Amino acid sequence: MSAPHLIWFRNDLRLADQAAVVAAATAGPVVALFVLDDETPGAWRMGAAQRWWLHYSLAALAADLAARGGTLLLRRGPAGEVVPQVAAAIDAAGVHALRHYEPWAKAQDTAVAAMLGGRFKLHDGAFLAPPGTVQTGTGGRYRIFTPYWRRLLEQMPPARPLPEPALTFADTPVGDALDDWQLLPTKPDWATGFDVWTPGETGAADAVQRFLRVARHYDTGRNLPSKQGSSRLSPHLALGEISVNAVWHAVADAVPATEAEPYLRELGWRDFAANILDQFPDHGDVPGRAIFDRFGFRDDPLGFEAWAQGRTGYPIVDAGMRQLWATGWMHNRVRMIAASFLVKHLLVDWRIGERWFWDCLVDADLGANSLGWQWVMGSGVDSSPFNRVFAPVSQSAKFDAAGYIREWVPELARLGDGDIHAPWEAEPMMLRAAGVTLGRTYPRPIIGHAEGRARALAAYAKAAA
Ligand SMILES: Cc1cc2nc3c(=O)[nH]c(=O)nc-3n(C[C@H](O)[C@H](O)[C@H](O)COP(=O)(O)OP(=O)(O)OC[C@H]3O[C@@H](n4cnc5c(N)ncnc54)[C@H](O)[C@@H]3O)c2cc1C
């Protein structure tokens, strides 16, 4: 048998349309490896909710490999050391991985390349267009989405998905047992509500099929948190259980171009987030605009706790934060409203909210998360203006969130559609009839909207002075 080739899986846990799998399988027998590296990412080690996802995703990949006669080798430690060690142990002729753009992925690549030299091959395939390849007319990089998207579109459609290659397997050394990694919560088990998800490549393909049934109506449906109007593919895409190219073509083939465009554009935002992170590796910590270095954030642990636990007294914010805790995911519009409430109404540092999301989201992605928080804060290189303070009540009414609030804030479920967005404005009689006692069964708002907005604008004016 010829010398084996190592496939090093990272956030690309799939066999279909995976260029590293194709390259290794074409070259000879393979060994499949995943390394749990909690050291190289430092403070950005994978959060708790995504570790839950990772457990089941690895189990699914291992089962898919077993069905083809192979094994998934699990090892733990700094990937820059572990990958070369495994390569040496199996006497690998080549090591293949997809290219990723988080700062720790780049550090891993540098370390592996230093040990393996030309035997280490990085392949593109995690994005529609690799960061750095969408360039301005003068060869520069984009920092603003709209011109970036226009230019990206000129390079689209992406390549059609690669067929899964036939795999032959070399002897695989003994690795760790997945259960020993303790990726799942023990006591208390906060993930009981995560059963709405099916991690793994098959779960991702099923999620695409489900989305195709409503994809024509995405442009309106995506803004309604009580409907399943968006694809909910983000956790699958974050760990690479399906390629973004495959999602693009599935939607573009099934839906007329004008109706597909709003969705394809969101896939463009995913690429854009990686493009920004590639240019600003510390985008998760450092504001894109210098004024925010001297911004007067408040130290408000009680406010933060009320926000994180869904007890702010604003039903739309509380519904979102409870959905996040219960399922590891939050609707995009509600992410914007909830994030805006924390950083503007409460004036809590965006990095604190960003880290809470990092730990709670099954789709946690450093590029998208830092872009989202910096966009809402107004601190990013591409972001909404600071004076755009989301008004939680009118947003809630506008996007028809009554059903969403009833689901996630059940103590308000019996309030009518007119009262549920702002229970403190309801007639006492209506509150009584719905079994709501403000301050007891449901909190009063922890800050008034006008007061919060005025305080935020004053803080900005002070920083700008
Ligand atoms: C404060 C904040 C934090 C966020 N953190 C994350 C995060 O950690 N991980 C993450 O994947 N998304 C994040 N987003 C972006 C967005 O909320 C989610 O991608 C989206 O809600 C996922 O749901 P979906 O799969 O149904 O999206 P759809 O509407 O179906 O969109 C399709 C895909 O496009 C991508 N996408 C959509 N919107 C964005 C965006 N604004 N930025 C980057 N990619 C996008 C996602 O991969 C998504 O699965 C964040 C947004 C905000 C405002």
The ligand as a MOL file (V3000), in Angstrom:
LIG
                    3D

  0  0  0     0  0            999 V3000
M  V30 BEGIN CTAB
M  V30 COUNTS 53 58 0 0 0
M  V30 BEGIN ATOM
M  V30 1 C -24.6910 40.6310 17.4430 0
M  V30 2 C -24.6640 39.5740 16.3730 0
M  V30 3 C -23.8680 38.4450 16.5370 0
M  V30 4 C -23.8350 37.4510 15.5380 0
M  V30 5 N -23.0410 36.3440 15.7270 0
M  V30 6 C -22.9800 35.3880 14.7530 0
M  V30 7 C -22.1550 34.2420 14.9090 0
M  V30 8 O -21.4310 34.0820 15.8960 0
M  V30 9 N -22.1730 33.2980 13.9210 0
M  V30 10 C -22.9370 33.4400 12.7930 0
M  V30 11 O -22.9200 32.5490 11.9260 0
M  V30 12 N -23.6920 34.5270 12.6050 0
M  V30 13 C -23.7470 35.5090 13.5470 0
M  V30 14 N -24.5410 36.6140 13.3570 0
M  V30 15 C -25.2080 36.8010 12.0500 0
M  V30 16 C -26.6370 36.2490 11.9270 0
M  V30 17 O -27.4140 36.6480 13.0220 0
M  V30 18 C -26.6910 34.7260 11.8170 0
M  V30 19 O -25.7870 34.2700 10.8390 0
M  V30 20 C -28.0970 34.2580 11.4190 0
M  V30 21 O -29.0380 34.6920 12.3640 0
M  V30 22 C -28.1130 32.7590 11.3410 0
M  V30 23 O -29.3960 32.2910 11.0780 0
M  V30 24 P -29.7370 31.5860 9.6910 0
M  V30 25 O -28.7830 30.4650 9.4440 0
M  V30 26 O -31.1840 31.2370 9.7140 0
M  V30 27 O -29.4420 32.7550 8.6820 0
M  V30 28 P -29.9630 33.0210 7.1890 0
M  V30 29 O -30.6970 34.2970 7.2190 0
M  V30 30 O -30.6570 31.8450 6.6610 0
M  V30 31 O -28.6010 33.3000 6.4100 0
M  V30 32 C -27.8700 32.2680 5.7380 0
M  V30 33 C -26.4550 32.2040 6.2360 0
M  V30 34 O -25.7630 33.4060 5.9270 0
M  V30 35 C -24.8220 33.6930 6.9570 0
M  V30 36 N -25.1500 35.0020 7.5320 0
M  V30 37 C -26.3720 35.5780 7.6110 0
M  V30 38 N -26.2720 36.8060 8.1680 0
M  V30 39 C -24.9710 37.0010 8.4470 0
M  V30 40 C -24.2410 38.0770 9.0210 0
M  V30 41 N -24.8340 39.2140 9.4110 0
M  V30 42 N -22.9040 37.9450 9.1790 0
M  V30 43 C -22.2760 36.8210 8.7720 0
M  V30 44 N -22.9180 35.7670 8.2120 0
M  V30 45 C -24.2500 35.8530 8.0550 0
M  V30 46 C -24.9410 32.6000 7.9970 0
M  V30 47 O -23.9460 31.6370 7.7440 0
M  V30 48 C -26.3340 32.0420 7.7350 0
M  V30 49 O -26.4860 30.7050 8.1250 0
M  V30 50 C -24.6040 37.6130 14.3560 0
M  V30 51 C -25.3970 38.7690 14.2090 0
M  V30 52 C -25.4250 39.7310 15.2010 0
M  V30 53 C -26.2940 40.9480 15.0020 0
M  V30 END ATOM
M  V30 BEGIN BOND
M  V30 1 1 1 2
M  V30 2 1 2 3
M  V30 3 2 2 52
M  V30 4 2 3 4
M  V30 5 1 4 5
M  V30 6 1 4 50
M  V30 7 2 5 6
M  V30 8 1 6 7
M  V30 9 1 6 13
M  V30 10 2 7 8
M  V30 11 1 7 9
M  V30 12 1 9 10
M  V30 13 2 10 11
M  V30 14 1 10 12
M  V30 15 2 12 13
M  V30 16 1 13 14
M  V30 17 1 14 15
M  V30 18 1 14 50
M  V30 19 1 15 16
M  V30 20 1 16 17
M  V30 21 1 16 18
M  V30 22 1 18 19
M  V30 23 1 18 20
M  V30 24 1 20 21
M  V30 25 1 20 22
M  V30 26 1 22 23
M  V30 27 1 23 24
M  V30 28 2 24 25
M  V30 29 1 24 26
M  V30 30 1 24 27
M  V30 31 1 27 28
M  V30 32 2 28 29
M  V30 33 1 28 30
M  V30 34 1 28 31
M  V30 35 1 31 32
M  V30 36 1 32 33
M  V30 37 1 33 34
M  V30 38 1 33 48
M  V30 39 1 34 35
M  V30 40 1 35 36
M  V30 41 1 35 46
M  V30 42 1 36 37
M  V30 43 1 36 45
M  V30 44 2 37 38
M  V30 45 1 38 39
M  V30 46 1 39 40
M  V30 47 2 39 45
M  V30 48 1 40 41
M  V30 49 2 40 42
M  V30 50 1 42 43
M  V30 51 2 43 44
M  V30 52 1 44 45
M  V30 53 1 46 47
M  V30 54 1 46 48
M  V30 55 1 48 49
M  V30 56 2 50 51
M  V30 57 1 51 52
M  V30 58 1 52 53
M  V30 END BOND
M  V30 END CTAB
M  END
